[in-house]
């Protein structure tokens, strides 16, 4: 990836990843990568800048290696598949704004979303807590699911346990309530559970408090790491609290020599780790039996919608997750490949463990198709692992068609939350600390776009139209930024779908992409670019 995109006027502060995000994304960043700019300018970022005084040409070359960049989107010169109800195949109706990006997922209960997007798990990292209102309200307004990650209850100092089970969880309630306040029937609030959450009785607490308003997600792992989640704390007392809560804390805050090193300043922080699961099970059969019992128990206490998140383990675990999701009638299976990002994973672990996203996703599509060919109902799937743009959404949906319903984005949908909070803190300096704003004033990269929320955010008046002028005072600027980014992703996806003559999500198929090198063709099963439709082309010439 180029660090500078002159056509869009986008610049990466750090080293860019294939998604277009910097390897290290900062909450206080002053810009201006493509996602950062899209969070304020919205669909304007779909087009080259400075119209009227420029021409722009693609710098794309044939890609080498296996990646989502080595897939390209097919386009057709005739037809219109999947037309929404009420539309005809006339040229007046077959325009990209009429493409329906709404999807639904689930087995017995269908959950709707306005765009095939969901967040990654935003859990016990402090950055998730700081910007939660922006993330949750923005996702609710835009109409896509958001995931509360693992350990939120366990690290909450204001939560309490009785007989080893949670009986008070204010931070978890704050997060759920923030989303539900603006939920309008599109999207969902999903709460993730790991080993510690299970021990603490989080599932029982949620079902008693919220009933079927929440989707419960069991967690096997994620693409960034193959051990439990981590956070970093800089307070000895807090480290001791987490140790007493049953977490692994490194270094051990109860050790006298560690306390002495902390007091001297040699140790400045502690890492809190979760546990890995299934350590007492040694065969795939045992894991499957245990998982089925877990789902059975959750259904017995009232959960009607349950999902599973699995990481970039090998093919055996991938096959188990797909088969178990089918057999237990899960509502969603999220498959997270290596290449994504997180708050505090060990860096070299992120760099060297697990199956890269495109390889994991290609195999998931193959295994799902094999299960379907046996007459089994395949659970709806979400792909995760390093996505940020609308072209990546399309490619991943096509690669996993017809089983993939959602694309999970982690860091990409956090950026507008950071940016909006920084803008609001600069515009309202008296509220900067409460808003977790990192700027004392608008930087030059923002001043060129305006000095007020109404002027800066392309989506401001869209949000106002949805909720009313009087309610805007309660909407964080970060939520407006998420709406604006979602609008850009939606519009970009509509354009790509219209070019492929696909006017609703179920119409997208594996034939709508092709591979630009033989290596990618071999691993994904997606035809090489000049082989795709070649037989049809020869038939035309020979007819």
C-alpha positions, 0 to 999 in steps of 0.5 A: 500500500502507498503511504500517500493517495494523491487522488483522494488527498489521503495520507497515512501517518504510519505504515499502511496495511492492506486495509488502508489503515496505519499499522498503529492507529492512534486515537489522537491522530490528526489525519488523514488516512482514507478512513479518517477523511471518510468519517467527516466527508462521507461519500465525497471520498469515493471520488477524486479530489479537486474536480474540474482541474484534475484528471486521475488514472489508476496506478493498479498493477497485477498483484502478486501473492495471495491477498484480498488485493489479488481479487478484483470485482467483475462487472457486466454489460447487461442484466439486473439481478436481485431487483428489490420489490417494486422496481422494474428492470428499466434503466430508470429503476436500475440506478445505484441508489436503488441497490438494497444493502439491507441484510438479515441473519439468524436461524429462527429469529431474523436480525436485520441490518441496513448494511452488511457490517458489524463491529469487532468486539469492543471489550475491556480495553480502556479505549473501548470504554472511553469512546463507547457512547460514540461507537454504540450510538453511531452503530445504532443510528446507522443500523448495524450490530455492535459487539461488547467484547469479553471481560467488561464485567470482570474489570469493572471496579464498580461491579460486584459478585455474590457467591462468585456470580455477578450481581451488579454490572454498571459498565455492562449496563451502560454499554447495552443501554447506550445502544438500545436507546437509539436502536430502531429495529436494525442492528443488534447488541451482541455480548461476548463471553470468555472463560472468566465471564462464564465463571462470573455468571455474566450470561445469567445476569444478562438474561435476567436483566435484558431477556432476548434483547441481547445476542450472546456470543461464545468466544473461541478466539480471534485473528490477532492472537491465540491466547486470551484477551489482554489489557494494560494497567498502570495502577498497582491497586487495580492490578491487585483487584484484577488478580483477586478477580481471578485474572492472570496478571503479569508480572504478579502484583502480589510478589514483594519484588514486583511491588518494589520494582513498581515503587522504584519505577522499573515496572510501570504497568501490568498486563492482565490476561484471560485464560484459554478454554478447553484445556481439559479436552484433548479431542475434537469429539470432546470439544464438540460435545462440550460446546453443544452442552454449553449452547443447550444450557444457554437456551435453557435459561432463555437465550433465543439468539446465540453466536460464536466467534472463532479465530485463525486456528487451523482447518480442524477448528474451522471445520468444527466451528462451521459444523457446530454452528449448523448443528446447534442452530447458531444465529451467526458464526464470525470467522476472524483471520490473521491480519486484523487488529486489536488493543493490546495483543503481543506484537510478534504474536500478531505478526506470526501466528494463525491463518491469514484472512483470505486463506481462512475465508476461502477454506470456510467457504469451501467447508460451508459448501461441502456441508450444504451439499450434504443437505445441512443448513449452514449457519450465517457467517461473518468474515473478519480480519483487516477490512476497512473499505467498501471494495473489501466488503464486496470481495469478502461477501462474494468469496463467501457467498451465499453463506456470508452475511456480514463483514466485521470491522474492528479498527476501521469503525473505531477511527470515526469515534476517536476523530469525532471525540477529538473534534468535539473536544476542540470545539467544546474545550470545557468538555474536552476531558469528559469527551476524551478529546485529545486536541486543544484546538482543531488542527490544520487538517480539520480547519480546511473542512470547517469549524463547526459540526454542521460544517465539518460532518457531511452526515450531520443533517442526515442524523438530525433528520433521523432523530430530530433537531432537539435530540442532536444535543445528546449525540456525540460527534463520534456517532455522527462520524460513524454515521458518515463513514457508514454512509460512504461505505454504503454508497460505495458498496451500492456502486460496486453492486450496481456495476456487477448488476447485483441490486440486493445482497442475496444476488452477490455470488462467487462469479462476481470476483476473479483472481489476478494471479494463479496462486490466488486462483488455486487457493481460493477457487476463484477463477483467474481473470481471463479464464472467467467467462472465457467459455461463454466468450468463445461460444459467442465468437463461434456462434 
